[in-house]
Amino acid sequence: MPSPIHHTMSATEWALLVTLSMLWGGSFFFLAIAVGVIPPLTVVAARVALSGVLLYAMVRATGRRLPTNLSVWAAFAAMSVLNNVIPFSLIAWGQTEITAGLASILNATTPFFTVIAAQFFTRDERITAARVVGVIIGFGGVVMMIGIDLLGDVGEHLWAQLAVLGAALSFALSAVYARRFSRLGQPPLVSAAGQFAAATAIMIPLSLVFDRPWTLPSPGWDVIGSIVGIAALSTCLAYIIYYRILATAGAVNLMLVTFLVPVTAILLGAFLLREHLSAHHFLGMAAIGVGLAVIDGRPLAMLHRGRVA
């Protein structure tokens, strides 16, 4: 039996969500380096292939095996299309024309799409007023923190922006779809490995046909490092955590990570690179915190109990 969904996340689930945001926050910057030199489909093919190899090695190292059931592999294939092939390719192509900051703002629409998808495709993650209000406040915080001036670029490179929005929609649908893996009895590590094995089988032929990577110049070490980083950290490790959160916290809570991605990216820049934090960064972070608190529900419940007492 799969674990019940916790609409209010535990401290462990929040900690995992923050960790996931740090891992995914790096993906936009790794991509910005890689797609400047390598075509998007080849970047995605390298990302999923290396991730698949690492995950399979981890599966074998832990004494597990990939399933042989065809219905499970059909689910892996569908998940790989929704969660890897479509969104990774759209974001990689979109970032050839728009900045990582704007891409992360557009990607932060994922919780909107997830709330809607969960309403139609799940029985235990229905739309509530608190979730809608919290998502709106959180998205406003993302825009405020990254910089409202970036919205001045909206309207330019329209197709690239629509591509990232399409990726956000695909991520939302995949998060709802992925809940079936816990019902199928697949542990997070095996689910991630199967998903990326299927994605590799799809992306490598696409890369060979459209990008002809053997004709490309050899990439520099910075590009190679960015691909290794996005595969090992932003993909392999991230998706083990992804399935762990999904199994107990559900799709809507999981996709709140897209609000935290810009926060962790900016804080890491401040602490590791000595980048300056401005007032709008702190205001945006505060708004995101309020939005997450509204969605979580516990702070409001505690405040209500205090008033009643």
ZAMIDO-408914 format. One record per residue (C-alpha): residue number from 1; residue in one letter; chain; y, x, z. Coordinates in pm, whole numbers. Each point is the difference from the previous one (the first is absolute). Layout:
N
<r seq="NUM" type="A" mol="A" y="Y" x="X" z="Z"/>
...
END
This chain:
309
<r seq="1" type="M" mol="A" y="0" x="0" z="0"/>
<r seq="2" type="P" mol="A" y="346" x="135" z="-86"/>
<r seq="3" type="S" mol="A" y="250" x="51" z="281"/>
<r seq="4" type="P" mol="A" y="249" x="-284" z="54"/>
<r seq="5" type="I" mol="A" y="351" x="52" z="-137"/>
<r seq="6" type="H" mol="A" y="265" x="91" z="259"/>
<r seq="7" type="H" mol="A" y="325" x="-163" z="-104"/>
<r seq="8" type="T" mol="A" y="163" x="198" z="282"/>
<r seq="9" type="M" mol="A" y="-93" x="364" z="-49"/>
<r seq="10" type="S" mol="A" y="-124" x="224" z="278"/>
<r seq="11" type="A" mol="A" y="159" x="332" z="92"/>
<r seq="12" type="T" mol="A" y="-278" x="180" z="-188"/>
<r seq="13" type="E" mol="A" y="64" x="-204" z="-314"/>
<r seq="14" type="W" mol="A" y="374" x="69" z="19"/>
<r seq="15" type="A" mol="A" y="-70" x="372" z="41"/>
<r seq="16" type="L" mol="A" y="-227" x="-6" z="-304"/>
<r seq="17" type="L" mol="A" y="264" x="-191" z="-198"/>
<r seq="18" type="V" mol="A" y="264" x="264" z="81"/>
<r seq="19" type="T" mol="A" y="-244" x="276" z="-100"/>
<r seq="20" type="L" mol="A" y="-72" x="-180" z="-327"/>
<r seq="21" type="S" mol="A" y="373" x="-31" z="-68"/>
<r seq="22" type="M" mol="A" y="40" x="377" z="40"/>
<r seq="23" type="L" mol="A" y="-284" x="66" z="-243"/>
<r seq="24" type="W" mol="A" y="124" x="-250" z="-258"/>
<r seq="25" type="G" mol="A" y="361" x="107" z="42"/>
<r seq="26" type="G" mol="A" y="-94" x="339" z="-140"/>
<r seq="27" type="S" mol="A" y="-151" x="-154" z="-313"/>
<r seq="28" type="F" mol="A" y="341" x="-87" z="-151"/>
<r seq="29" type="F" mol="A" y="116" x="359" z="37"/>
<r seq="30" type="F" mol="A" y="-326" x="149" z="-126"/>
<r seq="31" type="L" mol="A" y="21" x="-230" z="-301"/>
<r seq="32" type="A" mol="A" y="361" x="96" z="-69"/>
<r seq="33" type="I" mol="A" y="-116" x="363" z="-41"/>
<r seq="34" type="A" mol="A" y="-316" x="-74" z="-199"/>
<r seq="35" type="V" mol="A" y="127" x="-252" z="-256"/>
<r seq="36" type="G" mol="A" y="280" x="233" z="-99"/>
<r seq="37" type="V" mol="A" y="-262" x="223" z="-161"/>
<r seq="38" type="I" mol="A" y="-322" x="-200" z="-49"/>
<r seq="39" type="P" mol="A" y="-31" x="-343" z="-170"/>
<r seq="40" type="P" mol="A" y="-50" x="-291" z="244"/>
<r seq="41" type="L" mol="A" y="-357" x="-93" z="-100"/>
<r seq="42" type="T" mol="A" y="-117" x="358" z="46"/>
<r seq="43" type="V" mol="A" y="171" x="22" z="340"/>
<r seq="44" type="V" mol="A" y="-177" x="-317" z="110"/>
<r seq="45" type="A" mol="A" y="-334" x="116" z="-143"/>
<r seq="46" type="A" mol="A" y="26" x="330" z="189"/>
<r seq="47" type="R" mol="A" y="105" x="-183" z="316"/>
<r seq="48" type="V" mol="A" y="-290" x="-245" z="7"/>
<r seq="49" type="A" mol="A" y="-260" x="252" z="-120"/>
<r seq="50" type="L" mol="A" y="82" x="259" z="267"/>
<r seq="51" type="S" mol="A" y="20" x="-274" z="263"/>
<r seq="52" type="G" mol="A" y="-336" x="-137" z="-111"/>
<r seq="53" type="V" mol="A" y="-165" x="343" z="30"/>
<r seq="54" type="L" mol="A" y="144" x="56" z="348"/>
<r seq="55" type="L" mol="A" y="-99" x="-346" z="121"/>
<r seq="56" type="Y" mol="A" y="-353" x="30" z="-138"/>
<r seq="57" type="A" mol="A" y="-40" x="336" z="176"/>
<r seq="58" type="M" mol="A" y="111" x="-165" z="324"/>
<r seq="59" type="V" mol="A" y="-247" x="-285" z="-52"/>
<r seq="60" type="R" mol="A" y="-288" x="244" z="-39"/>
<r seq="61" type="A" mol="A" y="121" x="219" z="288"/>
<r seq="62" type="T" mol="A" y="-12" x="-299" z="234"/>
<r seq="63" type="G" mol="A" y="-354" x="-87" z="-105"/>
<r seq="64" type="R" mol="A" y="98" x="-313" z="-193"/>
<r seq="65" type="R" mol="A" y="-75" x="-96" z="-359"/>
<r seq="66" type="L" mol="A" y="183" x="-203" z="-258"/>
<r seq="67" type="P" mol="A" y="-149" x="-348" z="-51"/>
<r seq="68" type="T" mol="A" y="-225" x="-80" z="-297"/>
<r seq="69" type="N" mol="A" y="67" x="-374" z="-5"/>
<r seq="70" type="L" mol="A" y="163" x="-99" z="-331"/>
<r seq="71" type="S" mol="A" y="210" x="-274" z="160"/>
<r seq="72" type="V" mol="A" y="153" x="255" z="238"/>
<r seq="73" type="W" mol="A" y="78" x="234" z="-290"/>
<r seq="74" type="A" mol="A" y="157" x="-288" z="-190"/>
<r seq="75" type="A" mol="A" y="226" x="-53" z="302"/>
<r seq="76" type="F" mol="A" y="78" x="375" z="8"/>
<r seq="77" type="A" mol="A" y="94" x="-14" z="-370"/>
<r seq="78" type="A" mol="A" y="227" x="-301" z="47"/>
<r seq="79" type="M" mol="A" y="164" x="163" z="301"/>
<r seq="80" type="S" mol="A" y="55" x="325" z="-189"/>
<r seq="81" type="V" mol="A" y="180" x="-187" z="-279"/>
<r seq="82" type="L" mol="A" y="223" x="-197" z="238"/>
<r seq="83" type="N" mol="A" y="66" x="279" z="250"/>
<r seq="84" type="N" mol="A" y="-11" x="320" z="-208"/>
<r seq="85" type="V" mol="A" y="-12" x="-28" z="-377"/>
<r seq="86" type="I" mol="A" y="281" x="-254" z="-42"/>
<r seq="87" type="P" mol="A" y="241" x="88" z="283"/>
<r seq="88" type="F" mol="A" y="-44" x="379" z="-9"/>
<r seq="89" type="S" mol="A" y="59" x="2" z="-376"/>
<r seq="90" type="L" mol="A" y="301" x="-233" z="18"/>
<r seq="91" type="I" mol="A" y="166" x="196" z="281"/>
<r seq="92" type="A" mol="A" y="-69" x="336" z="-166"/>
<r seq="93" type="W" mol="A" y="151" x="-126" z="-326"/>
<r seq="94" type="G" mol="A" y="290" x="-169" z="179"/>
<r seq="95" type="Q" mol="A" y="91" x="323" z="179"/>
<r seq="96" type="T" mol="A" y="48" x="174" z="-333"/>
<r seq="97" type="E" mol="A" y="318" x="-211" z="-31"/>
<r seq="98" type="I" mol="A" y="110" x="-100" z="353"/>
<r seq="99" type="T" mol="A" y="42" x="191" z="325"/>
<r seq="100" type="A" mol="A" y="-255" x="19" z="282"/>
<r seq="101" type="G" mol="A" y="249" x="-181" z="227"/>
<r seq="102" type="L" mol="A" y="41" x="-298" z="-231"/>
<r seq="103" type="A" mol="A" y="-375" x="-8" z="-59"/>
<r seq="104" type="S" mol="A" y="-62" x="-19" z="375"/>
<r seq="105" type="I" mol="A" y="249" x="-288" z="33"/>
<r seq="106" type="L" mol="A" y="-174" x="-193" z="-277"/>
<r seq="107" type="N" mol="A" y="-338" x="82" z="154"/>
<r seq="108" type="A" mol="A" y="124" x="-149" z="330"/>
<r seq="109" type="T" mol="A" y="-23" x="-345" z="-163"/>
<r seq="110" type="T" mol="A" y="-378" x="25" z="50"/>
<r seq="111" type="P" mol="A" y="2" x="-201" z="329"/>
<r seq="112" type="F" mol="A" y="176" x="-291" z="-180"/>
<r seq="113" type="F" mol="A" y="-278" x="-15" z="-257"/>
<r seq="114" type="T" mol="A" y="-267" x="49" z="268"/>
<r seq="115" type="V" mol="A" y="124" x="-292" z="212"/>
<r seq="116" type="I" mol="A" y="-15" x="-225" z="-308"/>
<r seq="117" type="A" mol="A" y="-341" x="129" z="-114"/>
<r seq="118" type="A" mol="A" y="-146" x="-37" z="350"/>
<r seq="119" type="Q" mol="A" y="122" x="-359" z="13"/>
<r seq="120" type="F" mol="A" y="-200" x="-89" z="-310"/>
<r seq="121" type="F" mol="A" y="-306" x="222" z="37"/>
<r seq="122" type="T" mol="A" y="-74" x="20" z="374"/>
<r seq="123" type="R" mol="A" y="-64" x="-250" z="277"/>
<r seq="124" type="D" mol="A" y="119" x="206" z="298"/>
<r seq="125" type="E" mol="A" y="321" x="164" z="-130"/>
<r seq="126" type="R" mol="A" y="221" x="-297" z="-75"/>
<r seq="127" type="I" mol="A" y="375" x="8" z="-52"/>
<r seq="128" type="T" mol="A" y="203" x="-44" z="319"/>
<r seq="129" type="A" mol="A" y="375" x="-19" z="52"/>
<r seq="130" type="A" mol="A" y="-11" x="318" z="208"/>
<r seq="131" type="R" mol="A" y="-173" x="193" z="-276"/>
<r seq="132" type="V" mol="A" y="247" x="-112" z="-264"/>
<r seq="133" type="V" mol="A" y="304" x="79" z="216"/>
<r seq="134" type="G" mol="A" y="-147" x="332" z="108"/>
<r seq="135" type="V" mol="A" y="-77" x="105" z="-358"/>
<r seq="136" type="I" mol="A" y="355" x="-86" z="-111"/>
<r seq="137" type="I" mol="A" y="156" x="195" z="290"/>
<r seq="138" type="G" mol="A" y="-233" x="295" z="-58"/>
<r seq="139" type="F" mol="A" y="75" x="19" z="-372"/>
<r seq="140" type="G" mol="A" y="372" x="-14" z="76"/>
<r seq="141" type="G" mol="A" y="-49" x="294" z="233"/>
<r seq="142" type="V" mol="A" y="-175" x="200" z="-274"/>
<r seq="143" type="V" mol="A" y="289" x="-59" z="-241"/>
<r seq="144" type="M" mol="A" y="259" x="84" z="268"/>
<r seq="145" type="M" mol="A" y="-177" x="318" z="109"/>
<r seq="146" type="I" mol="A" y="-68" x="149" z="-342"/>
<r seq="147" type="G" mol="A" y="347" x="-90" z="-116"/>
<r seq="148" type="I" mol="A" y="152" x="-313" z="-148"/>
<r seq="149" type="D" mol="A" y="158" x="222" z="-267"/>
<r seq="150" type="L" mol="A" y="-345" x="40" z="-153"/>
<r seq="151" type="L" mol="A" y="9" x="-370" z="-88"/>
<r seq="152" type="G" mol="A" y="275" x="91" z="-246"/>
<r seq="153" type="D" mol="A" y="-279" x="143" z="-216"/>
<r seq="154" type="V" mol="A" y="-168" x="-341" z="-18"/>
<r seq="155" type="G" mol="A" y="36" x="-123" z="-356"/>
<r seq="156" type="E" mol="A" y="-42" x="347" z="-146"/>
<r seq="157" type="H" mol="A" y="-349" x="100" z="-109"/>
<r seq="158" type="L" mol="A" y="-106" x="-362" z="46"/>
<r seq="159" type="W" mol="A" y="-356" x="46" z="-126"/>
<r seq="160" type="A" mol="A" y="-60" x="288" z="241"/>
<r seq="161" type="Q" mol="A" y="122" x="-215" z="290"/>
<r seq="162" type="L" mol="A" y="-215" x="-293" z="-110"/>
<r seq="163" type="A" mol="A" y="-295" x="241" z="-15"/>
<r seq="164" type="V" mol="A" y="45" x="93" z="368"/>
<r seq="165" type="L" mol="A" y="38" x="-368" z="93"/>
<r seq="166" type="G" mol="A" y="-321" x="-67" z="-191"/>
<r seq="167" type="A" mol="A" y="-165" x="274" z="203"/>
<r seq="168" type="A" mol="A" y="119" x="-167" z="322"/>
<r seq="169" type="L" mol="A" y="-155" x="-329" z="-112"/>
<r seq="170" type="S" mol="A" y="-325" x="177" z="-87"/>
<r seq="171" type="F" mol="A" y="-8" x="173" z="342"/>
<r seq="172" type="A" mol="A" y="47" x="-340" z="167"/>
<r seq="173" type="L" mol="A" y="-283" x="-162" z="-193"/>
<r seq="174" type="S" mol="A" y="-227" x="297" z="68"/>
<r seq="175" type="A" mol="A" y="64" x="-14" z="376"/>
<r seq="176" type="V" mol="A" y="-112" x="-363" z="8"/>
<r seq="177" type="Y" mol="A" y="-297" x="72" z="-229"/>
<r seq="178" type="A" mol="A" y="-110" x="304" z="204"/>
<r seq="179" type="R" mol="A" y="-75" x="-211" z="305"/>
<r seq="180" type="R" mol="A" y="-335" x="-86" z="-160"/>
<r seq="181" type="F" mol="A" y="-130" x="351" z="67"/>
<r seq="182" type="S" mol="A" y="-22" x="-63" z="374"/>
<r seq="183" type="R" mol="A" y="-193" x="-319" z="-80"/>
<r seq="184" type="L" mol="A" y="-232" x="207" z="-220"/>
<r seq="185" type="G" mol="A" y="-64" x="233" z="293"/>
<r seq="186" type="Q" mol="A" y="158" x="308" z="-158"/>
<r seq="187" type="P" mol="A" y="162" x="252" z="238"/>
<r seq="188" type="P" mol="A" y="351" x="127" z="-85"/>
<r seq="189" type="L" mol="A" y="-115" x="342" z="-126"/>
<r seq="190" type="V" mol="A" y="-262" x="-146" z="-234"/>
<r seq="191" type="S" mol="A" y="242" x="-266" z="-129"/>
<r seq="192" type="A" mol="A" y="260" x="266" z="-80"/>
<r seq="193" type="A" mol="A" y="-254" x="229" z="-170"/>
<r seq="194" type="G" mol="A" y="-141" x="-281" z="-213"/>
<r seq="195" type="Q" mol="A" y="345" x="-118" z="-100"/>
<r seq="196" type="F" mol="A" y="108" x="345" z="-119"/>
<r seq="197" type="A" mol="A" y="-328" x="68" z="-178"/>
<r seq="198" type="A" mol="A" y="62" x="-315" z="-205"/>
<r seq="199" type="A" mol="A" y="367" x="95" z="-56"/>
<r seq="200" type="T" mol="A" y="-105" x="344" z="-125"/>
<r seq="201" type="A" mol="A" y="-241" x="-154" z="-252"/>
<r seq="202" type="I" mol="A" y="289" x="-207" z="-137"/>
<r seq="203" type="M" mol="A" y="288" x="249" z="11"/>
<r seq="204" type="I" mol="A" y="-161" x="311" z="-148"/>
<r seq="205" type="P" mol="A" y="-81" x="-166" z="-337"/>
<r seq="206" type="L" mol="A" y="352" x="-150" z="-12"/>
<r seq="207" type="S" mol="A" y="153" x="341" z="63"/>
<r seq="208" type="L" mol="A" y="-216" x="167" z="-264"/>
<r seq="209" type="V" mol="A" y="85" x="-260" z="-264"/>
<r seq="210" type="F" mol="A" y="374" x="-44" z="60"/>
<r seq="211" type="D" mol="A" y="121" x="328" z="155"/>
<r seq="212" type="R" mol="A" y="-242" x="255" z="-151"/>
<r seq="213" type="P" mol="A" y="45" x="224" z="305"/>
<r seq="214" type="W" mol="A" y="-163" x="303" z="-164"/>
<r seq="215" type="T" mol="A" y="307" x="26" z="-225"/>
<r seq="216" type="L" mol="A" y="244" x="16" z="294"/>
<r seq="217" type="P" mol="A" y="147" x="327" z="131"/>
<r seq="218" type="S" mol="A" y="-149" x="137" z="322"/>
<r seq="219" type="P" mol="A" y="177" x="-146" z="305"/>
<r seq="220" type="G" mol="A" y="168" x="221" z="259"/>
<r seq="221" type="W" mol="A" y="-118" x="41" z="356"/>
<r seq="222" type="D" mol="A" y="257" x="-251" z="122"/>
<r seq="223" type="V" mol="A" y="-151" x="-267" z="-224"/>
<r seq="224" type="I" mol="A" y="-356" x="95" z="96"/>
<r seq="225" type="G" mol="A" y="99" x="-11" z="367"/>
<r seq="226" type="S" mol="A" y="160" x="-342" z="-41"/>
<r seq="227" type="I" mol="A" y="-316" x="-141" z="-159"/>
<r seq="228" type="V" mol="A" y="-220" x="148" z="273"/>
<r seq="229" type="G" mol="A" y="236" x="-141" z="262"/>
<r seq="230" type="I" mol="A" y="11" x="-349" z="-148"/>
<r seq="231" type="A" mol="A" y="-379" x="-4" z="-39"/>
<r seq="232" type="A" mol="A" y="-107" x="148" z="334"/>
<r seq="233" type="L" mol="A" y="268" x="-146" z="227"/>
<r seq="234" type="S" mol="A" y="175" x="-294" z="-168"/>
<r seq="235" type="T" mol="A" y="-325" x="-135" z="-146"/>
<r seq="236" type="C" mol="A" y="-324" x="125" z="157"/>
<r seq="237" type="L" mol="A" y="103" x="-3" z="366"/>
<r seq="238" type="A" mol="A" y="241" x="-289" z="-50"/>
<r seq="239" type="Y" mol="A" y="-263" x="-237" z="-136"/>
<r seq="240" type="I" mol="A" y="-243" x="64" z="283"/>
<r seq="241" type="I" mol="A" y="278" x="-116" z="234"/>
<r seq="242" type="Y" mol="A" y="89" x="-284" z="-244"/>
<r seq="243" type="Y" mol="A" y="-346" x="-158" z="27"/>
<r seq="244" type="R" mol="A" y="-12" x="53" z="376"/>
<r seq="245" type="I" mol="A" y="326" x="-194" z="51"/>
<r seq="246" type="L" mol="A" y="-94" x="-267" z="-253"/>
<r seq="247" type="A" mol="A" y="-328" x="-79" z="174"/>
<r seq="248" type="T" mol="A" y="167" x="-113" z="323"/>
<r seq="249" type="A" mol="A" y="373" x="-55" z="-66"/>
<r seq="250" type="G" mol="A" y="-18" x="-175" z="-337"/>
<r seq="251" type="A" mol="A" y="180" x="35" z="-332"/>
<r seq="252" type="V" mol="A" y="348" x="-114" z="103"/>
<r seq="253" type="N" mol="A" y="22" x="234" z="298"/>
<r seq="254" type="L" mol="A" y="-139" x="286" z="-206"/>
<r seq="255" type="M" mol="A" y="264" x="-32" z="-272"/>
<r seq="256" type="L" mol="A" y="277" x="29" z="259"/>
<r seq="257" type="V" mol="A" y="-60" x="371" z="-50"/>
<r seq="258" type="T" mol="A" y="232" x="-14" z="-301"/>
<r seq="259" type="F" mol="A" y="290" x="-64" z="240"/>
<r seq="260" type="L" mol="A" y="-94" x="306" z="205"/>
<r seq="261" type="V" mol="A" y="-47" x="238" z="-295"/>
<r seq="262" type="P" mol="A" y="376" x="60" z="-49"/>
<r seq="263" type="V" mol="A" y="51" x="35" z="377"/>
<r seq="264" type="T" mol="A" y="-260" x="274" z="36"/>
<r seq="265" type="A" mol="A" y="118" x="175" z="-317"/>
<r seq="266" type="I" mol="A" y="359" x="16" z="125"/>
<r seq="267" type="L" mol="A" y="-99" x="104" z="354"/>
<r seq="268" type="L" mol="A" y="-228" x="275" z="-132"/>
<r seq="269" type="G" mol="A" y="286" x="122" z="-219"/>
<r seq="270" type="A" mol="A" y="228" x="9" z="303"/>
<r seq="271" type="F" mol="A" y="-241" x="183" z="231"/>
<r seq="272" type="L" mol="A" y="-170" x="234" z="-246"/>
<r seq="273" type="L" mol="A" y="271" x="59" z="-261"/>
<r seq="274" type="R" mol="A" y="306" x="-41" z="228"/>
<r seq="275" type="E" mol="A" y="133" x="-281" z="-219"/>
<r seq="276" type="H" mol="A" y="299" x="-193" z="141"/>
<r seq="277" type="L" mol="A" y="-50" x="-351" z="137"/>
<r seq="278" type="S" mol="A" y="288" x="-243" z="-49"/>
<r seq="279" type="A" mol="A" y="90" x="-325" z="174"/>
<r seq="280" type="H" mol="A" y="-159" x="-211" z="-276"/>
<r seq="281" type="H" mol="A" y="-334" x="176" z="62"/>
<r seq="282" type="F" mol="A" y="-1" x="-105" z="364"/>
<r seq="283" type="L" mol="A" y="119" x="-352" z="-79"/>
<r seq="284" type="G" mol="A" y="-272" x="-37" z="-262"/>
<r seq="285" type="M" mol="A" y="-268" x="126" z="237"/>
<r seq="286" type="A" mol="A" y="121" x="-242" z="266"/>
<r seq="287" type="A" mol="A" y="-20" x="-291" z="-247"/>
<r seq="288" type="I" mol="A" y="-353" x="103" z="-99"/>
<r seq="289" type="G" mol="A" y="-94" x="14" z="367"/>
<r seq="290" type="V" mol="A" y="137" x="-350" z="55"/>
<r seq="291" type="G" mol="A" y="-186" x="-129" z="-305"/>
<r seq="292" type="L" mol="A" y="-329" x="150" z="117"/>
<r seq="293" type="A" mol="A" y="55" x="-139" z="351"/>
<r seq="294" type="V" mol="A" y="57" x="-350" z="-141"/>
<r seq="295" type="I" mol="A" y="-320" x="24" z="-205"/>
<r seq="296" type="D" mol="A" y="-200" x="142" z="292"/>
<r seq="297" type="G" mol="A" y="121" x="-279" z="228"/>
<r seq="298" type="R" mol="A" y="-54" x="165" z="339"/>
<r seq="299" type="P" mol="A" y="364" x="97" z="74"/>
<r seq="300" type="L" mol="A" y="117" x="-355" z="-74"/>
<r seq="301" type="A" mol="A" y="-282" x="-146" z="209"/>
<r seq="302" type="M" mol="A" y="90" x="228" z="294"/>
<r seq="303" type="L" mol="A" y="366" x="-99" z="-31"/>
<r seq="304" type="H" mol="A" y="-95" x="-369" z="-3"/>
<r seq="305" type="R" mol="A" y="-221" x="40" z="309"/>
<r seq="306" type="G" mol="A" y="284" x="180" z="176"/>
<r seq="307" type="R" mol="A" y="238" x="-288" z="-70"/>
<r seq="308" type="V" mol="A" y="-254" x="-258" z="114"/>
<r seq="309" type="A" mol="A" y="-60" x="193" z="322"/>
END
